[in-house]
Amino acid sequence: MSIDSSLIGTPSSTPIPTPQSGKSFVRMENLSKTYPNGTVALLDVNLTIREGEFLCFVGPSGCGKSTIFKMITGLSGPSKGTLDVFGTTPKEARKQSDIAFVFQDHTLLPWSTVEANVRLPLELRGVDKKTQKAEAERVLELVGLKDYMKVLPRQLSGGMKMRVSIARALISRPKLLLMDEPFGALDEITRQTLQMELLNIWQQNKEMTVLFVTHNVFESVFLSTSVVVMTPRPGKISATIDIPVPYPRDESFRTNAQFGELVREVSAALEH
């Protein structure tokens, strides 16, 4: 991905990653998935994802976005083609604890405190309790919820629950963060706030690569370094659209002309 030098702005702006600036993290070659009932979910998907990218996937329901995520995490295997994650198989990559997943549903344990929910991945790995507590404090401070460690999920708003879910994903310091429509059930104001917070977290963890599924074109343009547009089933990649706007991004980006142009470009790709 090349960058127009006129878009760089102030010297403090952070350029978006380019294919030359990061090593290959995920590589798909002629990736296809056919389910036992004969449904062809994916067909000949080719994509290389680089370290440090923030990639958004958009497309109609049933186009295979979530199927790609399941295969990256090793929960499902391809019918044809190859898929490498960190240069190895998805199942081997998952054993390294370098992949984290955030769902649309926060999936918090209702009987456990915020701290206990966030500590769970480290607890399951047998990490000592002192480290668990320190890491929980670190990630909860990152998402602005350090003062809510002893609170139960039922006492939190929807946006706060999603912050806890994100903190739980971050506690393992993942190299690859997969997010499957995490903000889809939230109101627009909360959604935009969490978009900004997510970008801030990503900027503080520059080695982390984020893959983000959304049905919201505006969200995809605001967040990502590139938008991957997928076709209706069987899912194929119809376009990969670079978002040549440096970080950090702020709310003014949503209202400028370039944002509108990029939204139209992604929308046009979806229509075709």
N, C-alpha and C positions, 0 to 999 in steps of 0.2 A: 504494500500500500504506500503510495507516494503522498507527500504532504505539500500543499501549496504554501510557499513561504509567506504569502500575504495573509495567511490565516493564523500564523503563529502568535501574534499579539505581543504581550509583554514578555520580557526575558524570564519571568517566573513561571510562565505557562509550561506545562509538561506535554511534549509531543506525544501523539498516539504511537503505540508500537507499530512497527512495520514488519513484513515477513522476513526482513534481513536482521531485525533487532532481537529476535528471540528464537530459541531452538524449538523444534517440532515437539509438541506435547501430545497431540492426538492426530492420528493419520488414518483416514478412511479411503479405501480404494475399491471401487465397484461394489460398495456395500449394499446388500439386499436382505430383506427380511420377509419371509412368507410364513404365516401362522398355520397351525395344523388344520384349521377350517378352510384353508385355501386363500385367505385374505392376504393380499400383497401389500404390506405396510410401507416398505421402502424398496426402491429400485435404482441400482447403479449410482449410489451416492459417493461422490469424490470430494474430500475436504481435508485440508491440513490446517490445524489450529496451532498457533505459536504461543510460546510462553509470554505471559503478561497481557494477552488480549482480553477484551471484554466483548464477547460475541453474543448477539441476540438472534434467536431463531423465531421467525414469524411465519404463519401459514394457517390455512383453515383447519378446523377440528378434524382429527383423523389423518393428518398428513404425515405422521411418523415422527414428530418432534420428540415426544416422550419415549418412543421406541429407541431412538438414537441414544437418549440418556440412559435407558436401561441397559443397552449394550455397552456403553462406555463404563458403567459400573460393574459389568460382568453379571448382571441379573438375568440377562437374556443374550443368546448368541446369534450371530448372523447366519442366514441361510446360505449366502454366497458372499464372496469378497473377503477383504481383510480389514481388521481394525487393530491398530496399535495404540497403546496408552503408555506414555513414558518409555517407549521403545520395547514394551513387552505386551503380554496379553492383558486384557482388562481384569481377569481374575487375579493375576499376579500383582497387577498395579494396586488393586483394592487391598491386598494384604499389607501393602506398605503404609496404609492409613493416611495416604496423601490425597484422597478424594473425599469430599463432603457433599451432602445433598440437602437442599432445602425444598420442601414441598409447598403446594398452595395451602394445605392444611398445616397448621403449626405442629401437630402431632406431639404436643406436650403431655406428660403424665400428670393428670389432674390432682393426684394425691401428693405430689412432690413439690417442693418449693422451687422457685426460679433457680436458685443455686444448684439444687440437686439435679434438676433437668439439664442444666448446662454442663455439669460435671460428668454426666452419664457416659459419654464416649471414652473419657479417660478412666473412669471406674471400670468399664468393661475390659479395658486393656491392662488393668492391674497397676495403674500408676498410683504412687503413694498419695495419701490424702492431703499432705501438705502442698504438694505440687498441684493437685486437683483444685484446691481452694485458691491458690495463687493465680492459676490460669483462669478460673471462673471469674475472679475479680477483674482480671485483665480484660477479658472479652466483654464482660458486662459493662465495664467502664467505656469500652469502645463503642457500644451501642446505646450508651446513656442510661443504663439501668442498674448501676452499682448499688443504688439505694433501695432496690427492690429484691435483694437476694433472698430474703426470708418470706417473700410473698407467694401465695399460691396462684396458679394460672387464672382461676375464676375471678380473681380480684384485678385482673389486667384488662385493658382495652384490646381490641383486635390488633391494632398496630403494635402495641407493646408485646403481645404474644409472638408476633412475627419477629420482633427484635430479639426475643429470647431464642427463637428457633435459629436465627442467624448466628447468635452468639454461640449456641451449641455446635453449629457447623464449624465455626472458626476456632474452637478451642483446641482442635487437633493441628492447627496451623497447616491447613491443606494447601497443596500446590494447585489443586483443581477444585473449584467450587461450582457445582451444578445447581441451578435454581429453576424449578419447574412452575412457572406462573405464581411466584410467591406473593405478589401483590394483587392478584386477580379478584379477591373477595373484599378488598378494602375500598373505602370511599376515596374520592379523587384527591382530597386535600391530604389525607394520610398517605396515600400512595405517592404523591409527589414529594412529600417530606422524606419518606423512606428511600425514594430514588436518590435524593441528595445524600442521605446518610450512607447508602450503599456505595456510592461513588467515593465518598470520603474514606470509607473503610478500605476499599480497593486501592486507593491512592497511597494509603499507609502500608499496604502489603503488596508492593510493586511486583513481587515475583509470583503472586497468585493470579491464575488464569480463571476467568469467570465465563461460564456458559449459561445463558438466561433464555428461557422460553417465555414468550408473551404473545397475546393476540392483539396487543395495543401498539399500533405503529408509532404513535407519539412517544411512548415509553422506549421503544427500541431505538429510535433515533437519538433520544436524549442520553441514553446510557452508554451506547456501544461504540467500539472502535469500528466494527463492521456489522451489517445486518445480513443474515442468511435467509433468503426468501424461498419457501418451499411450496410445491404444487399440491393440489388435492391428491388423494390416494390414487395410485401408488405414489408415495412421497419421493420427489426428486428435488434437487436444488435448481431453481430456475434462475436465480441471480444472487450474487454476493456484492453488496453495496457498501463501499467504504464511507465512513463518516469522518471527513477530514477536518475535524474541529478539535483543537488542543484541550487538554485538561489543565487545571480544574474548570469545570463548567458550572455556571450558576443559573439562576432563574431567568436571567435576561436572554439566555440562549433560546428559551421556549418561544419567545416573541419576536425573534429577528427573522429577517428574510431568508437567510440560509437554512434555518430550521424548517421553514415552510417548504422550501425547495426540496430538501431531503425527504420530508414526509411525503410529498407528492411523488418523488422518485420510487420510494418503497411501496407506496400504494399502487402506483402504476404497474410495478413488477408483480404485485399480488393479483391484480386484475387480469394479467396476461398469463 
